[in-house]
Amino acid sequence: MKLATFTQDDVTRIGVVDGDAIVDLAAAAPDLPRDMLGFLEAGSKALHAARAALDGAPRLPLADVRLEAPIARPPKFLAIGLNYADHVAESGRDVPEHPTVFNKQSTCVAGPTDPVHLPRASHVLDYEGELGFVIGRRCRHVSRDDAADVIAGYLVVNDVTVRDWQLRVPTWTMGKSFDTHGPIGPWIVTADEIPDPHQLRLRTWVNDELRQESNTKELIFDCFTLVEHLSTAFTLEPGDIVATGTPAGVGIGMKPPHLLVAGDVVRIEIEGIGQLENPVIAEPEDTARIG
């Protein structure tokens, strides 16, 4: 299934995408939670109930709704750096012996078509097309062999990065967490529909220019290895998102660098999942706020 969060007539709820339409689960299965985090926390019973509700349920045209970030505020938004050998090479680094883990603050989350802000604080803005996975079960000390059982599904991530803020200190959180710098979606494809997450073509375009083209088989540390590694240290919870890293072709690695500017459009597509398409705009003046 393709699990989506969508808004229609100013009301946001969850549904299942079916071709160019969506089944509103609030109508088809009213006993289910109305938000994605609650749905994932409800576990396999919720998944079974959603599947059972699809037969004969009315559909809404996707063109009549707005797709939102599948999980508006994930409990944790974790990401992995330097996880494709070609990206390690273009970064001038050594291949890591262990996963390079950092946080993206959950307030950076944006939807699959939302604008990405070129921040007032810096214009050194870059894209990173990535496969993300979503945790479906609370877990700790998960072996690699059991890791697939705790993954609810997969989505596309743009790990938008403010490069000067990323590289000015050893930890990357600030440069990775500006508001709007975590587009995710367009939905969560449940794990049963992705037989092998490590055989997926990944491509990124900027203004229709192909910048990144790779395959998740090139991951240094694959999804299951990452679950084992992360869960050694801390509990993973339903709704946690892990972005698995980006291949070569980022703007800062080009000669000369090709960084993002206002007016650019970044499109990231992963085979079997879908695509994000986010315009870049100057950060609006009204982002300064207290309260």
C-alpha positions as CSV (number, residue, x, y, z in Angstrom):
1,M,0.0,0.0,0.0
2,K,0.9,3.6,-0.5
3,L,0.0,5.4,2.8
4,A,-0.4,9.1,2.4
5,T,-1.3,12.1,4.4
6,F,-3.5,14.6,2.5
7,T,-5.5,17.7,2.9
8,Q,-8.9,18.4,1.3
9,D,-11.2,21.3,2.2
10,D,-8.8,22.3,4.9
11,V,-9.1,19.0,6.7
12,T,-6.0,16.7,6.9
13,R,-6.2,13.0,7.3
14,I,-4.6,9.8,6.0
15,G,-5.5,7.6,3.0
16,V,-4.3,4.9,0.7
17,V,-3.2,5.9,-2.8
18,D,-4.6,3.8,-5.6
19,G,-3.4,4.9,-9.1
20,D,-4.4,8.4,-9.6
21,A,-6.9,8.3,-6.7
22,I,-6.8,8.1,-2.9
23,V,-9.1,6.2,-0.5
24,D,-9.9,8.4,2.5
25,L,-9.5,6.1,5.5
26,A,-11.4,8.5,7.7
27,A,-14.5,7.5,5.6
28,A,-13.6,4.0,4.7
29,A,-12.4,2.8,8.1
30,P,-13.5,5.4,10.7
31,D,-12.2,3.5,13.7
32,L,-8.6,3.9,12.5
33,P,-6.4,6.8,13.7
34,R,-6.7,9.9,11.6
35,D,-2.9,10.8,11.6
36,M,0.0,8.7,10.2
37,L,1.9,8.5,13.5
38,G,-1.1,7.1,15.3
39,F,-1.8,4.7,12.5
40,L,1.8,3.3,12.6
41,E,1.7,3.0,16.3
42,A,-1.5,0.9,16.0
43,G,0.6,-1.7,14.2
44,S,-0.4,-4.6,12.0
45,K,-4.0,-4.5,13.0
46,A,-4.3,-1.0,11.5
47,L,-2.6,-2.2,8.3
48,H,-4.9,-5.1,8.0
49,A,-8.0,-2.9,8.6
50,A,-6.8,-0.4,6.0
51,R,-6.3,-3.2,3.4
52,A,-9.7,-4.6,4.2
53,A,-11.4,-1.2,3.8
54,L,-10.1,-0.7,0.2
55,D,-12.6,-3.0,-1.5
56,G,-15.5,-0.9,-2.7
57,A,-14.4,2.2,-0.9
58,P,-15.0,5.5,-2.7
59,R,-12.0,7.2,-4.2
60,L,-11.0,10.9,-4.4
61,P,-8.9,12.1,-7.4
62,L,-5.4,12.9,-6.3
63,A,-5.7,16.0,-8.4
64,D,-8.4,17.3,-5.9
65,V,-6.2,16.9,-2.8
66,R,-2.9,18.1,-1.5
67,L,-0.3,15.6,-0.5
68,E,1.4,16.5,2.8
69,A,4.5,15.1,4.4
70,P,3.4,11.5,5.3
71,I,4.6,12.0,8.9
72,A,4.3,15.7,10.0
73,R,6.5,15.4,13.0
74,P,8.5,12.1,13.2
75,P,9.7,11.2,16.7
76,K,13.2,11.0,15.3
77,F,14.6,12.1,11.9
78,L,17.9,10.4,11.6
79,A,20.3,10.5,8.6
80,I,23.4,8.8,7.4
81,G,26.4,10.7,5.9
82,L,29.0,9.4,3.4
83,N,27.1,6.2,2.7
84,Y,27.8,5.8,-1.1
85,A,31.4,5.2,-2.2
86,D,31.1,7.7,-5.1
87,H,29.9,10.4,-2.8
88,V,32.7,9.7,-0.3
89,A,35.1,10.2,-3.2
90,E,33.6,13.5,-4.3
91,S,33.7,14.7,-0.7
92,G,37.4,13.9,-0.4
93,R,36.9,11.7,2.6
94,D,37.9,8.1,3.6
95,V,35.3,5.3,3.4
96,P,33.8,5.2,6.9
97,E,34.3,2.1,9.1
98,H,31.0,2.8,10.9
99,P,27.8,4.6,9.9
100,T,28.1,8.4,10.2
101,V,24.8,9.3,12.0
102,F,23.3,12.7,12.5
103,N,20.0,14.2,13.4
104,K,17.7,16.4,11.3
105,Q,15.4,18.2,13.6
106,S,11.8,17.2,13.0
107,T,10.7,20.8,12.4
108,C,12.6,20.7,9.1
109,V,10.0,18.3,7.6
110,A,8.3,19.5,4.4
111,G,5.8,17.9,2.0
112,P,6.5,16.4,-1.4
113,T,5.7,19.6,-3.3
114,D,6.3,22.2,-0.6
115,P,8.8,25.0,-1.2
116,V,12.3,24.8,0.2
117,H,13.7,28.0,1.6
118,L,16.9,29.6,0.5
119,P,17.8,30.9,4.0
120,R,18.6,34.4,4.9
121,A,21.6,33.1,6.9
122,S,23.3,31.5,3.9
123,H,23.1,30.9,0.2
124,V,25.3,27.8,0.2
125,L,22.3,25.5,-0.4
126,D,22.5,22.0,-1.7
127,Y,20.2,18.9,-2.4
128,E,20.7,15.3,-1.5
129,G,18.4,12.6,-3.0
130,E,18.0,9.7,-0.6
131,L,16.1,6.6,0.2
132,G,14.4,6.8,3.5
133,F,12.8,4.1,5.6
134,V,10.1,4.4,8.4
135,I,10.2,2.3,11.6
136,G,6.9,0.5,12.3
137,R,7.6,-1.2,15.6
138,R,9.1,-0.1,18.9
139,C,12.4,-2.0,19.1
140,R,15.8,-2.3,20.6
141,H,18.8,-4.5,19.9
142,V,17.5,-5.7,16.5
143,S,19.7,-8.1,14.6
144,R,20.3,-7.5,10.9
145,D,18.4,-10.7,10.1
146,D,15.3,-9.4,11.9
147,A,15.6,-5.8,10.8
148,A,13.1,-6.1,7.9
149,D,10.4,-6.9,10.4
150,V,10.5,-3.5,12.1
151,I,10.5,-1.4,8.9
152,A,7.0,-0.2,8.0
153,G,7.9,1.1,4.6
154,Y,10.0,3.4,2.4
155,L,9.8,6.9,1.1
156,V,11.9,9.5,-0.8
157,V,13.9,12.1,1.2
158,N,15.7,15.3,0.1
159,D,18.3,15.9,2.8
160,V,18.6,19.6,2.0
161,T,21.8,21.0,3.4
162,V,23.3,24.4,4.1
163,R,26.9,23.5,3.4
164,D,28.7,26.3,5.2
165,W,26.7,25.7,8.3
166,Q,27.2,21.9,8.0
167,L,31.0,22.1,7.7
168,R,31.8,24.9,10.1
169,V,31.7,22.5,13.1
170,P,32.3,18.8,13.5
171,T,28.6,18.0,14.1
172,W,26.2,18.5,11.2
173,T,22.8,19.1,12.8
174,M,22.6,22.8,12.3
175,G,23.4,22.7,8.6
176,K,20.9,19.8,8.1
177,S,18.0,21.1,10.0
178,F,16.9,24.5,8.7
179,D,13.1,24.8,8.4
180,T,11.7,23.3,5.2
181,H,15.0,21.4,4.6
182,G,13.5,17.9,5.0
183,P,11.0,17.2,2.2
184,I,9.7,13.6,2.5
185,G,7.1,11.5,0.7
186,P,5.2,11.5,-1.5
187,W,3.8,8.6,0.6
188,I,5.1,5.6,2.5
189,V,5.2,2.5,0.4
190,T,4.7,-0.4,2.7
191,A,7.6,-2.9,3.0
192,D,5.7,-5.8,1.5
193,E,5.6,-3.9,-1.8
194,I,9.4,-3.4,-1.9
195,P,10.9,-6.9,-2.2
196,D,14.4,-5.6,-2.1
197,P,15.1,-2.0,-0.9
198,H,18.7,-2.4,-2.1
199,Q,17.9,-2.7,-5.8
200,L,16.2,0.7,-6.4
201,R,17.2,3.3,-9.0
202,L,17.6,6.8,-7.6
203,R,17.8,10.0,-9.7
204,T,17.8,13.7,-8.9
205,W,17.2,16.5,-11.3
206,V,17.6,20.2,-10.9
207,N,15.5,22.2,-13.4
208,D,15.3,19.0,-15.6
209,E,19.1,18.6,-15.5
210,L,20.0,15.1,-14.2
211,R,22.4,15.5,-11.3
212,Q,22.4,12.2,-9.5
213,E,21.9,8.7,-10.9
214,S,22.6,5.7,-8.8
215,N,21.1,2.6,-7.3
216,T,20.6,1.7,-3.6
217,K,22.7,-1.4,-4.2
218,E,25.6,1.0,-3.9
219,L,24.9,1.7,-0.2
220,I,27.9,1.1,2.0
221,F,25.7,0.4,5.0
222,D,22.3,-0.9,3.9
223,C,18.9,-0.4,5.6
224,F,19.0,-3.5,7.7
225,T,22.6,-2.9,8.9
226,L,21.5,0.6,9.9
227,V,18.6,-0.7,11.9
228,E,21.0,-3.1,13.8
229,H,23.5,-0.3,14.4
230,L,21.0,2.4,15.5
231,S,19.0,0.0,17.8
232,T,22.2,-1.0,19.6
233,A,22.3,2.5,21.2
234,F,18.6,3.6,21.5
235,T,15.1,2.5,21.1
236,L,13.5,3.0,17.6
237,E,9.9,4.0,17.6
238,P,7.0,3.9,15.1
239,G,7.3,6.8,12.8
240,D,11.0,7.3,13.1
241,I,12.6,8.1,9.7
242,V,16.1,7.2,8.7
243,A,17.5,8.8,5.5
244,T,20.1,6.4,4.2
245,G,22.6,8.8,2.5
246,T,23.1,10.3,-0.9
247,P,25.1,9.2,-4.0
248,A,27.5,11.4,-6.0
249,G,26.3,14.4,-7.9
250,V,25.5,16.9,-5.2
251,G,25.9,20.5,-6.2
252,I,28.9,21.3,-3.9
253,G,30.8,18.4,-5.5
254,M,30.5,19.7,-9.1
255,K,33.4,21.7,-10.7
256,P,32.6,24.5,-10.4
257,P,29.9,24.0,-7.7
258,H,26.3,24.2,-8.8
259,L,24.4,25.3,-5.7
260,L,20.7,25.9,-5.5
261,V,19.2,29.4,-6.1
262,A,15.7,30.8,-5.8
263,G,13.7,29.6,-8.8
264,D,15.3,26.2,-9.0
265,V,13.1,23.0,-8.9
266,V,14.5,19.8,-7.4
267,R,13.0,16.5,-8.4
268,I,14.0,13.3,-6.8
269,E,12.7,9.9,-8.0
270,I,13.2,6.5,-6.6
271,E,12.1,3.4,-8.4
272,G,9.0,1.7,-6.9
273,I,8.3,4.6,-4.5
274,G,7.6,7.9,-6.3
275,Q,9.0,11.4,-6.5
276,L,9.4,14.7,-4.7
277,E,9.3,17.9,-6.6
278,N,10.1,21.0,-4.5
279,P,10.7,24.6,-5.7
280,V,13.4,26.7,-4.1
281,I,12.2,30.1,-2.9
282,A,13.8,32.9,-0.9
283,E,13.0,32.6,2.8
284,P,9.9,34.7,3.4
285,E,10.1,37.6,5.7
286,D,7.4,36.3,8.0
287,T,9.5,33.3,9.3
288,A,10.6,35.5,12.2
289,R,8.2,34.7,15.0
290,I,7.9,34.1,18.8
291,G,5.0,32.2,20.3
